């Protein structure tokens, strides 16, 4: 067996590999770089599940970053148990070929109870007083304290939200190095999210100096990992899940369904509204540039398709036949799947009066929101002295006082300049695969369905 390191660099595209990424460029020159033909939706949980199983969403079931759990009448995103993903995973295939095969899975999604030999994933603690305490979950459990002792607590608030930056990727990279040095796994999978933040905040135009700096920062971390891999005789694969396209604003699909009398809400304390999915005739789980539209009455599916197709910014609406053709015909999918145009994305917003927005709308809360919200990457531009206000709220929390961290603005959708989910029109701006082994990189694009086999070839060829 050949020990192999797989580095997932979120948002990396062929167009971004160049003078600002010397380590990645050198790896590509020594081995090979190919575009990755990815699946739809091109979002984190779906693509990672395909990369690790070799199955389309219809096979593994991760139809988005979250979906409507019909048996619970509840939308849930960013769940972590690996039991949600069907199919044989790459580490299971490796062990079947050789019982001595081992795998470390560092921060790839659906990481809990995955069966990998070593793993770590974000897992904050939520005490009863309303706080969110940064933390991570590991297997085996003793790895948690080992990583904390070496690296300090996992920087959760710099992994997602307005403060997200290179710190979380650096922590993950150094945790990966530690596991490689102390456990020496056959296959190491690591996940570096840094590029994703400003590609969504600013768009993918390299004319922006901050993006050039981001590329240099992530390339330095990749260089650290590549050098360590080469020093220990490992082969190296770099992959990304999707490319980012420039966008100009959101499509408020749920507001359109609400205005048509199809989406139901429940009035909460102080007149705020929450989505009542179980009582709705139709609603959408928005996830970047795709939205699963759940329709209660099958007889009204064609009516809903016509309504959604007519919304400004919608490029396509897939019915049962189209979902089957695109590998998205799974019971978890919506009766319809809407795809935005390249320059738009879907919001989850369902309220028609800003005064009735739920309290979590102005916070970073990836689990309560019934859809993805990229505005969480921005501080509300209307706030005066935002750092001072945030610090004051956090200080009051530490004193045991309940305090809502309402520092983002659900009205500021125009701030978002990059998104993903639909396949990119130009492969140069889509995802990629880089390998240290030139003989492994055939001409033409790599299909995401073949990535699992490609990784196993690196190990066993």
C-alpha positions as CSV (number, residue, x, y, z in Angstrom):
1,X,0.0,0.0,0.0
2,X,1.1,3.6,-0.7
3,X,0.1,6.0,2.1
4,X,-1.9,8.9,0.6
5,X,-3.0,12.3,1.8
6,X,-6.2,13.9,0.3
7,X,-6.5,17.6,0.8
8,X,-9.9,19.1,0.2
9,X,-9.5,22.8,-0.6
10,X,-13.0,24.3,-0.7
11,X,-13.7,26.6,-3.7
12,X,-10.4,25.9,-5.5
13,X,-10.7,26.0,-9.3
14,X,-8.2,25.7,-12.1
15,X,-8.4,29.4,-12.7
16,X,-7.2,30.0,-9.1
17,X,-4.0,27.8,-9.4
18,X,-1.2,30.1,-10.5
19,X,1.4,32.6,-9.3
20,X,-0.4,33.0,-5.9
21,X,-0.4,29.3,-5.2
22,X,3.2,28.2,-5.8
23,X,3.0,24.9,-3.8
24,X,-0.2,23.8,-5.6
25,X,1.2,24.9,-8.9
26,X,4.3,22.9,-8.3
27,X,2.3,19.8,-7.3
28,X,0.2,20.1,-10.5
29,X,3.3,20.5,-12.6
30,X,4.9,17.4,-11.1
31,X,1.8,15.3,-11.3
32,X,-1.3,16.6,-13.0
33,X,-4.4,18.9,-12.7
34,X,-7.8,18.0,-14.1
35,X,-11.2,19.6,-13.9
36,X,-13.7,17.7,-11.7
37,X,-17.2,17.0,-13.2
38,X,-19.2,17.3,-10.1
39,X,-22.8,16.4,-9.1
40,X,-25.8,18.7,-8.6
41,X,-26.3,20.1,-6.1
42,X,-22.6,21.1,-5.9
43,X,-22.7,21.8,-2.2
44,X,-20.5,20.5,0.7
45,X,-22.4,17.5,2.0
46,X,-23.6,16.2,-1.3
47,X,-20.3,16.4,-3.1
48,X,-18.3,15.0,-0.2
49,X,-20.7,12.0,0.0
50,X,-20.2,11.4,-3.7
51,X,-16.4,11.7,-3.5
52,X,-16.3,9.1,-0.6
53,X,-18.9,6.6,-1.9
54,X,-18.7,6.9,-5.7
55,X,-22.5,7.3,-5.8
56,X,-24.8,10.1,-7.0
57,X,-27.1,11.8,-4.5
58,X,-29.9,9.3,-5.5
59,X,-27.6,6.5,-4.2
60,X,-26.1,8.0,-1.0
61,X,-29.0,10.2,0.0
62,X,-27.3,13.4,0.9
63,X,-29.4,15.4,-1.4
64,X,-28.2,18.8,-0.1
65,X,-26.6,20.2,3.1
66,X,-30.0,19.4,4.7
67,X,-33.5,18.5,3.8
68,X,-37.1,18.1,5.1
69,X,-37.4,15.1,7.3
70,X,-40.9,14.2,6.4
71,X,-41.4,11.8,9.3
72,X,-40.5,14.6,11.7
73,X,-42.1,17.4,9.7
74,X,-38.9,19.3,10.3
75,X,-36.1,20.8,8.2
76,X,-32.7,20.0,9.5
77,X,-29.3,21.0,8.1
78,X,-25.7,20.2,8.9
79,X,-26.4,16.9,10.7
80,X,-23.3,14.8,11.3
81,X,-24.0,11.1,11.8
82,X,-22.5,9.1,9.0
83,X,-25.5,6.8,9.1
84,X,-27.3,9.4,7.0
85,X,-25.0,8.5,4.1
86,X,-25.7,5.2,2.3
87,X,-23.1,3.2,0.3
88,X,-19.6,1.8,0.9
89,X,-17.2,4.6,2.0
90,X,-13.6,4.7,0.7
91,X,-12.2,3.6,4.1
92,X,-14.5,0.6,4.1
93,X,-13.4,-0.3,0.6
94,X,-9.8,0.1,1.7
95,X,-10.2,-2.2,4.7
96,X,-12.0,-4.8,2.5
97,X,-8.9,-4.9,0.2
98,X,-6.4,-5.0,3.0
99,X,-7.2,-5.4,6.7
100,X,-4.1,-3.4,7.6
101,X,-5.6,-0.3,5.8
102,X,-6.3,2.6,8.2
103,X,-7.9,6.0,7.7
104,X,-8.0,9.4,9.4
105,X,-10.9,11.6,8.5
106,X,-10.2,15.2,9.6
107,X,-13.2,17.5,9.3
108,X,-14.9,16.0,6.3
109,X,-18.6,16.0,6.8
110,X,-20.8,13.2,8.2
111,X,-17.8,12.4,10.4
112,X,-19.5,11.1,13.5
113,X,-19.7,7.3,14.0
114,X,-18.2,6.9,10.5
115,X,-16.0,3.9,11.1
116,X,-12.7,5.7,10.2
117,X,-9.9,4.8,12.6
118,X,-9.4,8.4,13.7
119,X,-11.6,11.5,13.1
120,X,-12.4,15.0,14.2
121,X,-15.2,17.3,13.4
122,X,-16.7,20.6,14.7
123,X,-19.2,20.0,17.5
124,X,-20.0,23.0,19.8
125,X,-21.5,22.6,23.2
126,X,-24.8,24.2,24.0
127,X,-25.3,24.7,27.8
128,X,-28.8,25.3,29.1
129,X,-28.0,29.0,29.7
130,X,-28.0,29.6,25.9
131,X,-24.3,29.8,25.3
132,X,-22.5,28.2,22.4
133,X,-19.1,26.9,23.4
134,X,-16.6,26.1,20.7
135,X,-15.6,22.4,20.7
136,X,-14.9,19.5,18.4
137,X,-15.8,15.8,18.5
138,X,-13.2,13.1,17.9
139,X,-12.8,9.4,17.6
140,X,-11.3,7.9,19.6
141,X,-12.4,10.3,22.4
142,X,-8.9,10.7,23.9
143,X,-7.8,12.4,20.6
144,X,-10.0,15.4,21.6
145,X,-7.9,16.4,24.7
146,X,-4.7,15.5,22.8
147,X,-5.5,18.1,20.1
148,X,-6.7,20.7,22.6
149,X,-3.5,20.4,24.6
150,X,-1.4,20.8,21.4
151,X,-3.4,23.4,19.5
152,X,-5.8,25.0,22.0
153,X,-9.6,24.9,21.6
154,X,-11.0,24.6,18.0
155,X,-11.7,28.1,16.8
156,X,-15.3,27.5,15.9
157,X,-16.3,31.2,15.5
158,X,-13.5,31.5,12.9
159,X,-14.8,28.4,11.1
160,X,-18.1,30.0,10.1
161,X,-19.6,33.5,10.6
162,X,-18.4,37.1,10.2
163,X,-15.1,36.3,11.8
164,X,-14.3,33.2,9.7
165,X,-10.7,33.3,8.4
166,X,-7.5,31.3,8.0
167,X,-7.4,30.3,11.7
168,X,-9.8,27.4,11.5
169,X,-8.0,25.9,8.4
170,X,-4.7,26.3,10.1
171,X,-6.0,24.5,13.2
172,X,-7.3,21.6,11.0
173,X,-4.1,21.4,9.0
174,X,-2.0,21.2,12.2
175,X,-4.4,18.6,13.7
176,X,-4.0,16.6,10.5
177,X,-0.2,16.8,10.7
178,X,-0.3,15.6,14.3
179,X,-2.5,12.6,13.4
180,X,-0.2,11.7,10.5
181,X,2.9,11.9,12.7
182,X,1.4,10.0,15.7
183,X,-0.9,7.5,14.0
184,X,0.5,7.1,10.4
185,X,-2.8,6.3,8.7
186,X,-2.8,4.7,5.3
187,X,-5.3,7.3,4.0
188,X,-5.6,10.8,5.5
189,X,-8.5,13.0,4.5
190,X,-8.3,16.7,5.5
191,X,-10.6,19.7,4.8
192,X,-9.5,23.3,4.5
193,X,-12.4,25.7,4.1
194,X,-10.6,29.1,4.0
195,X,-11.1,30.1,0.4
196,X,-14.9,29.6,0.7
197,X,-15.4,32.6,3.0
198,X,-14.1,35.5,0.9
199,X,-15.1,33.8,-2.4
200,X,-18.7,34.1,-1.1
201,X,-18.1,37.6,0.4
202,X,-16.3,39.1,-2.5
203,X,-16.9,36.8,-5.5
204,X,-14.2,35.0,-7.5
205,X,-12.5,38.0,-9.2
206,X,-8.8,37.8,-8.5
207,X,-8.5,41.6,-9.1
208,X,-9.4,41.9,-5.4
209,X,-6.2,41.9,-3.2
210,X,-7.9,40.1,-0.3
211,X,-8.5,37.1,-2.6
212,X,-4.9,37.0,-3.7
213,X,-3.9,37.0,0.0
214,X,-6.4,34.2,0.7
215,X,-4.8,32.1,-2.0
216,X,-1.3,32.7,-0.6
217,X,-2.5,31.8,2.9
218,X,-4.2,28.5,1.9
219,X,-1.3,27.6,-0.4
220,X,1.1,28.0,2.5
221,X,-1.0,25.5,4.5
222,X,-1.2,23.1,1.6
223,X,2.6,23.4,1.2
224,X,3.0,22.5,4.9
225,X,0.9,19.4,4.4
226,X,2.4,18.5,1.0
227,X,6.0,18.7,2.4
228,X,5.1,16.5,5.4
229,X,3.4,14.0,3.1
230,X,6.4,13.8,0.8
231,X,8.8,13.5,3.7
232,X,6.9,10.5,4.9
233,X,6.6,8.9,1.4
234,X,3.0,9.8,0.9
235,X,1.2,10.4,-2.4
236,X,-0.9,13.6,-2.5
237,X,-4.3,14.3,-4.0
238,X,-5.9,17.8,-3.8
239,X,-9.6,18.1,-4.6
240,X,-12.4,20.7,-4.4
241,X,-16.1,20.3,-4.2
242,X,-17.3,23.2,-6.3
243,X,-16.3,26.4,-8.0
244,X,-17.8,29.8,-7.0
245,X,-19.6,32.0,-9.5
246,X,-20.3,35.7,-9.1
247,X,-23.8,36.6,-8.0
248,X,-25.8,39.8,-7.5
249,X,-28.7,39.0,-5.3
250,X,-31.1,36.3,-3.9
251,X,-34.3,34.8,-5.1
252,X,-36.9,34.8,-2.2
253,X,-38.6,31.6,-3.2
254,X,-40.4,31.0,0.1
255,X,-41.8,34.5,0.2
256,X,-43.3,33.8,-3.2
257,X,-44.9,30.6,-1.9
258,X,-46.1,32.5,1.2
259,X,-47.6,35.2,-0.9
260,X,-49.5,32.6,-2.9
261,X,-51.0,31.2,0.3
262,X,-49.0,27.9,0.2
263,X,-46.5,28.3,3.0
264,X,-47.7,28.3,6.6
265,X,-46.1,30.0,9.6
266,X,-46.5,29.8,13.3
267,X,-46.7,33.0,15.4
268,X,-44.2,32.9,18.2
269,X,-43.4,35.2,21.2
270,X,-43.4,38.9,20.4
271,X,-45.2,38.3,17.1
272,X,-42.3,36.7,15.4
273,X,-42.9,33.9,12.8
274,X,-41.4,30.5,12.3
275,X,-41.9,28.2,9.3
276,X,-44.6,25.5,9.9
277,X,-43.4,23.0,7.4
278,X,-45.9,20.3,8.3
279,X,-48.9,22.6,7.8
280,X,-47.6,24.1,4.5
281,X,-48.9,23.1,1.1
282,X,-45.5,23.9,-0.4
283,X,-42.2,25.4,0.9
284,X,-38.6,25.3,-0.2
285,X,-35.4,24.3,1.6
286,X,-33.0,26.8,0.0
287,X,-29.3,25.7,-0.3
288,X,-27.1,28.2,-2.2
289,X,-28.2,27.9,-5.9
290,X,-30.6,25.0,-5.5
291,X,-33.8,24.7,-3.6
292,X,-35.8,21.5,-2.8
293,X,-39.5,22.3,-3.1
294,X,-41.7,20.1,-1.0
295,X,-45.3,19.8,-2.2
296,X,-47.9,18.2,0.0
297,X,-50.5,17.4,-2.6
298,X,-49.1,15.4,-5.6
299,X,-51.9,16.8,-7.7
300,X,-50.5,20.3,-7.4
301,X,-46.9,19.6,-8.4
302,X,-47.4,20.9,-11.9
303,X,-49.0,24.1,-10.5
304,X,-46.0,24.6,-8.1
305,X,-43.6,24.0,-11.0
306,X,-45.2,26.7,-13.0
307,X,-45.2,29.1,-10.1
308,X,-41.5,28.6,-9.3
309,X,-40.5,28.6,-12.9
310,X,-42.0,32.1,-13.3
311,X,-39.8,33.6,-10.5
312,X,-37.1,36.1,-11.6
313,X,-33.7,34.4,-11.5
314,X,-34.9,30.7,-11.7
315,X,-33.2,28.9,-14.5
316,X,-34.8,25.5,-14.3
317,X,-37.3,23.4,-12.2
318,X,-36.7,19.7,-12.2
319,X,-39.7,17.3,-11.9
320,X,-39.5,13.6,-11.2
321,X,-38.1,12.8,-14.7
322,X,-35.5,15.5,-14.6
323,X,-34.4,14.5,-11.0
324,X,-33.9,11.0,-12.3
325,X,-31.9,12.2,-15.2
326,X,-29.6,14.2,-12.9
327,X,-29.2,11.5,-10.2
328,X,-31.3,13.4,-7.6
329,X,-34.3,11.1,-7.5
330,X,-34.2,10.2,-3.8
331,X,-37.0,10.1,-1.3
332,X,-35.4,12.9,0.7
333,X,-35.5,15.3,-2.3
334,X,-38.3,17.7,-2.8
335,X,-41.0,16.9,-5.2
336,X,-39.4,19.6,-7.3
337,X,-35.9,20.9,-7.4
338,X,-35.3,24.6,-8.5
339,X,-32.0,25.7,-10.0
340,X,-31.1,29.4,-10.0
341,X,-29.3,31.3,-12.8
342,X,-25.6,31.5,-12.4
343,X,-25.8,35.1,-11.0
344,X,-28.4,34.4,-8.3
345,X,-29.0,32.2,-5.2
346,X,-31.9,31.2,-3.1
347,X,-32.7,32.7,0.3
348,X,-34.6,30.7,3.0
349,X,-36.6,33.8,4.1
350,X,-40.3,33.2,4.4
351,X,-41.5,36.3,6.4
352,X,-43.2,39.2,4.5
353,X,-42.7,41.8,7.3
354,X,-39.2,42.3,8.7
355,X,-40.7,43.1,12.1
356,X,-41.9,39.5,12.2
357,X,-38.6,37.8,11.3
358,X,-37.6,35.1,13.8
359,X,-35.1,36.0,16.4
360,X,-32.5,33.7,14.8
361,X,-32.7,35.5,11.5
362,X,-30.2,38.1,12.8
363,X,-27.8,35.6,14.3
364,X,-25.4,32.9,13.1
365,X,-27.5,29.8,13.6
366,X,-27.0,27.1,11.0
367,X,-29.3,24.6,12.8
368,X,-32.4,26.7,13.5
369,X,-32.6,28.2,10.0
370,X,-34.6,26.1,7.6
371,X,-32.1,26.8,4.8
372,X,-28.6,28.1,4.1
373,X,-27.9,31.7,4.9
374,X,-24.7,33.2,3.4
375,X,-25.5,36.6,5.0
376,X,-24.1,35.0,8.2
377,X,-20.6,35.8,6.8
378,X,-21.3,39.5,7.2
379,X,-21.7,41.9,10.1
380,X,-24.8,44.0,9.7
381,X,-23.5,47.1,7.9
382,X,-26.0,49.3,9.8
383,X,-24.4,48.5,13.1
384,X,-22.2,51.3,14.6
385,X,-19.0,50.0,16.3
386,X,-19.8,46.3,15.5
387,X,-16.8,44.9,17.2
388,X,-17.6,46.8,20.4
389,X,-21.2,45.7,20.3
390,X,-20.3,42.1,19.7
391,X,-17.7,42.1,22.5
392,X,-20.2,43.6,24.9
393,X,-22.7,40.9,24.1
394,X,-20.2,38.2,24.5
395,X,-19.0,39.6,27.8
396,X,-22.5,39.7,29.1
397,X,-22.9,36.0,28.1
398,X,-19.8,35.1,30.0
399,X,-21.3,36.7,33.1
400,X,-24.2,34.3,32.7
401,X,-26.7,36.7,31.2
402,X,-28.9,35.6,28.2
403,X,-27.8,37.7,25.3
404,X,-28.8,37.4,21.6
405,X,-25.9,37.8,19.2
406,X,-28.0,39.6,16.7
407,X,-25.3,41.1,14.5
408,X,-26.2,40.1,10.9
409,X,-28.9,41.6,8.7
410,X,-31.4,39.4,6.7
411,X,-32.1,42.4,4.5
412,X,-28.5,42.6,3.2
413,X,-28.6,39.9,0.6
414,X,-26.9,42.1,-1.9
415,X,-23.7,41.8,0.2
416,X,-23.2,38.2,-1.1
417,X,-21.0,38.2,-4.2
418,X,-20.3,34.5,-4.8
419,X,-22.3,31.3,-4.7
420,X,-22.4,27.7,-5.9
421,X,-24.7,24.7,-6.2
422,X,-25.4,24.6,-10.0
423,X,-22.6,23.3,-12.2
424,X,-20.3,26.1,-13.4
425,X,-20.6,27.0,-17.0
426,X,-16.8,27.1,-17.5
427,X,-14.7,24.1,-16.1
428,X,-11.9,26.6,-15.5
429,X,-14.0,28.0,-12.7
430,X,-15.3,24.7,-11.4
431,X,-13.8,22.2,-9.0
432,X,-10.6,20.3,-9.7
433,X,-8.4,17.4,-8.9
434,X,-4.6,17.6,-8.5
435,X,-2.4,14.5,-8.1
436,X,1.3,14.0,-7.3
437,X,1.2,10.9,-9.6
438,X,1.1,11.8,-13.3
439,X,0.3,8.2,-14.4
440,X,-2.9,8.4,-12.4
441,X,-4.2,11.5,-14.2
442,X,-5.7,10.5,-17.5
443,X,-6.6,13.2,-20.0
444,X,-9.9,14.9,-19.6
445,X,-12.0,15.8,-16.6
446,X,-12.3,13.5,-13.6
447,X,-15.9,12.5,-12.8
448,X,-16.8,12.9,-9.1
449,X,-18.3,9.4,-9.3
450,X,-14.8,8.1,-10.1
451,X,-13.0,9.9,-7.3
452,X,-13.3,7.1,-4.8
453,X,-11.7,4.7,-7.2
454,X,-9.0,7.2,-8.0
455,X,-8.1,7.5,-4.3
456,X,-8.0,3.7,-3.9
457,X,-5.7,3.5,-7.0
458,X,-3.3,5.9,-5.3
459,X,-3.2,3.6,-2.3
460,X,-3.2,0.2,-4.0
461,X,-1.7,0.8,-7.4
